[in-house]
Amino acid sequence: MKIYGIKNCGSVKKAMVFMECEGIEYEFVDFKKTPVGSEKISQWSAKIGMDKLLNRKGTTYKKLGLGEMTLDDAAKVKFMSENNSLIKRPIIEYGDDEVMAGFDEGVYEITFITLDKN
C-alpha cells in the first residue's frame, strides 16, 4: 500500500494515523519530495475519475483561477502534474491496482479492516 500526499496535510495525517492504529503497513510518498507526473495522474484519473482526483477546494486551485477556465481532462492532468497540490489528498494505492482519494474513516474501515478479515 502507498499513501501519496503532503506530510502537513490534515487529511493525510488522519489517514496515516488510521493505518498505524490498525497496524496496516504503508509506504508514504511525499509530493513535495517526490512529485508525481502526468502518467501516474492519468492512471489515477482512469480509475477514480477526474471529479474525485482534482482538489477544487484548495488554495492552489483558486490561486491559479482554474474555476474560471474551461479545461479538458488532459489540461487538468497537466496542471496537476505541474502542481501536485491540486491532487486531492491522500491518494491511496492498495490491493490489486486499486486507488482511492481523500480521507473517509467509514470507507477506510470497510475497505481496509472489514475486507481484510474476510
Sine and cosine of phi, psi and omega as CSV:
sin_phi,cos_phi,sin_psi,cos_psi,sin_omega,cos_omega
0.00,0.00,0.66,-0.76,0.08,-1.00
-0.82,-0.57,0.68,-0.73,0.12,-0.99
-0.92,-0.40,0.84,-0.54,0.03,-1.00
-0.97,-0.26,0.65,-0.76,0.06,-1.00
0.18,-0.98,-0.40,-0.92,0.02,-1.00
-0.84,-0.55,0.77,-0.64,-0.14,-0.99
-0.81,0.59,-0.61,0.79,-0.07,-1.00
-1.00,0.01,0.13,0.99,0.04,-1.00
-0.98,0.22,0.76,-0.65,-0.02,-1.00
-0.85,0.53,-0.69,0.73,0.00,-1.00
-0.92,0.40,-0.61,0.79,0.04,-1.00
-0.92,0.40,-0.70,0.72,0.04,-1.00
-0.85,0.53,-0.71,0.71,0.01,-1.00
-0.87,0.49,-0.67,0.74,0.01,-1.00
-0.89,0.45,-0.69,0.72,-0.01,-1.00
-0.92,0.40,-0.66,0.75,0.04,-1.00
-0.89,0.46,-0.69,0.73,0.03,-1.00
-0.84,0.55,-0.78,0.63,-0.04,-1.00
-0.88,0.48,-0.70,0.72,-0.02,-1.00
-0.90,0.43,-0.68,0.74,0.02,-1.00
-0.90,0.45,-0.52,0.86,-0.01,-1.00
-1.00,-0.03,0.00,1.00,0.01,-1.00
0.94,0.34,0.47,0.88,-0.01,-1.00
-1.00,-0.09,0.85,-0.53,0.00,-1.00
-0.98,0.20,0.59,-0.81,0.02,-1.00
-0.47,-0.88,0.31,-0.95,0.13,-0.99
-0.94,-0.34,0.75,-0.66,0.02,-1.00
-0.99,-0.13,0.75,-0.66,0.06,-1.00
-0.90,-0.44,0.92,-0.40,-0.05,-1.00
-1.00,0.04,0.88,-0.48,0.02,-1.00
-0.83,0.56,-0.52,0.86,-0.04,-1.00
-0.94,0.33,-0.55,0.83,-0.03,-1.00
-1.00,-0.10,-0.53,0.85,-0.04,-1.00
-0.72,-0.70,0.98,0.18,-0.02,-1.00
-0.88,0.47,0.55,-0.84,0.07,-1.00
-0.99,-0.12,0.52,-0.85,-0.05,-1.00
-0.98,-0.18,-0.08,-1.00,-0.10,-0.99
-0.90,0.44,-0.53,0.85,-0.01,-1.00
-0.90,0.44,-0.74,0.67,0.00,-1.00
-0.91,0.42,-0.67,0.74,0.00,-1.00
-0.89,0.45,-0.65,0.76,0.04,-1.00
-0.90,0.44,-0.63,0.78,0.05,-1.00
-0.88,0.47,-0.72,0.69,0.02,-1.00
-0.88,0.48,-0.71,0.70,-0.02,-1.00
-0.87,0.50,-0.64,0.77,0.02,-1.00
-0.89,0.45,-0.52,0.86,-0.04,-1.00
-1.00,0.08,-0.67,0.74,-0.12,-0.99
-0.90,-0.43,-0.18,0.98,0.02,-1.00
1.00,-0.03,0.51,-0.86,-0.04,-1.00
-0.90,0.44,-0.58,0.82,-0.02,-1.00
-0.87,0.49,-0.59,0.81,0.01,-1.00
-0.99,0.12,-0.38,0.93,-0.11,-0.99
-1.00,0.03,-0.65,0.76,-0.07,-1.00
-0.99,0.13,0.83,-0.56,0.00,-1.00
-1.00,0.08,0.99,-0.14,-0.03,-1.00
-0.99,0.11,-0.15,0.99,-0.05,-1.00
-0.99,-0.10,-0.17,0.99,-0.08,-1.00
-0.98,0.19,0.27,-0.96,-0.01,-1.00
-0.93,0.37,-0.54,0.84,0.00,-1.00
-0.90,0.45,-0.68,0.74,0.02,-1.00
-0.86,0.51,-0.71,0.70,-0.02,-1.00
-0.94,0.33,-0.67,0.75,-0.02,-1.00
-0.89,0.46,-0.61,0.79,0.02,-1.00
-0.98,0.17,-0.14,0.99,0.02,-1.00
0.94,0.35,0.47,0.88,-0.07,-1.00
-0.92,0.39,-0.42,0.91,0.03,-1.00
-0.90,0.43,-0.43,0.90,-0.01,-1.00
-1.00,-0.01,-0.12,0.99,-0.04,-1.00
-0.99,-0.14,0.48,-0.88,0.14,-0.99
-0.99,-0.16,0.96,-0.28,-0.09,-1.00
-0.87,-0.49,0.68,-0.74,0.15,-0.99
-1.00,0.08,0.10,-1.00,-0.06,-1.00
-0.87,0.49,-0.59,0.81,0.01,-1.00
-0.89,0.46,-0.66,0.76,0.02,-1.00
-0.93,0.38,-0.62,0.78,0.05,-1.00
-0.89,0.45,-0.68,0.73,0.04,-1.00
-0.88,0.48,-0.67,0.74,0.01,-1.00
-0.87,0.49,-0.74,0.68,0.02,-1.00
-0.87,0.49,-0.69,0.73,-0.01,-1.00
-0.92,0.40,-0.57,0.82,0.01,-1.00
-0.95,0.32,-0.49,0.87,0.04,-1.00
-0.99,0.11,-0.38,0.93,-0.03,-1.00
-0.65,-0.76,0.99,0.12,-0.05,-1.00
-0.86,0.52,-0.29,0.96,0.04,-1.00
-0.93,0.36,-0.17,0.99,0.08,-1.00
-0.98,0.18,-0.16,0.99,-0.01,-1.00
-1.00,0.07,0.76,-0.65,0.05,-1.00
-0.87,0.50,0.66,-0.75,-0.08,-1.00
-0.86,-0.51,0.47,-0.89,-0.21,0.98
-0.97,0.23,0.34,-0.94,0.22,-0.98
-0.98,-0.21,0.77,-0.64,0.01,-1.00
-0.86,-0.51,0.82,-0.57,0.13,-0.99
-0.98,-0.20,0.77,-0.64,-0.06,-1.00
-0.46,-0.89,0.20,-0.98,0.07,-1.00
0.83,0.55,-0.54,-0.84,-0.01,-1.00
-1.00,0.02,0.96,0.28,0.09,-1.00
0.96,0.29,0.55,0.84,0.04,-1.00
-1.00,-0.06,0.43,-0.90,-0.02,-1.00
-0.63,-0.78,0.61,-0.79,0.17,-0.99
-0.62,-0.78,0.40,-0.91,-0.02,-1.00
-0.82,-0.57,0.61,-0.79,0.07,-1.00
1.00,0.02,0.16,-0.99,0.03,-1.00
-0.94,-0.34,0.82,-0.57,0.10,-1.00
-0.57,-0.82,0.97,-0.25,-0.12,-0.99
-0.84,0.54,-0.64,0.77,0.02,-1.00
-0.88,0.48,-0.70,0.71,0.03,-1.00
-0.92,0.40,-0.63,0.77,0.03,-1.00
-0.88,0.48,-0.69,0.72,-0.01,-1.00
-0.87,0.49,-0.71,0.70,0.01,-1.00
-0.91,0.41,-0.71,0.70,-0.10,-1.00
-0.96,0.27,-0.72,0.69,-0.17,-0.99
-0.98,-0.18,-0.33,0.94,-0.03,-1.00
-0.95,-0.31,-0.86,0.52,-0.07,-1.00
-0.87,0.50,-0.75,0.66,-0.02,-1.00
-0.92,0.39,-0.52,0.85,-0.01,-1.00
-0.92,0.39,-0.47,0.88,-0.04,-1.00
-0.99,0.12,-0.25,0.97,-0.01,-1.00
-1.00,0.09,0.00,0.00,0.00,0.00
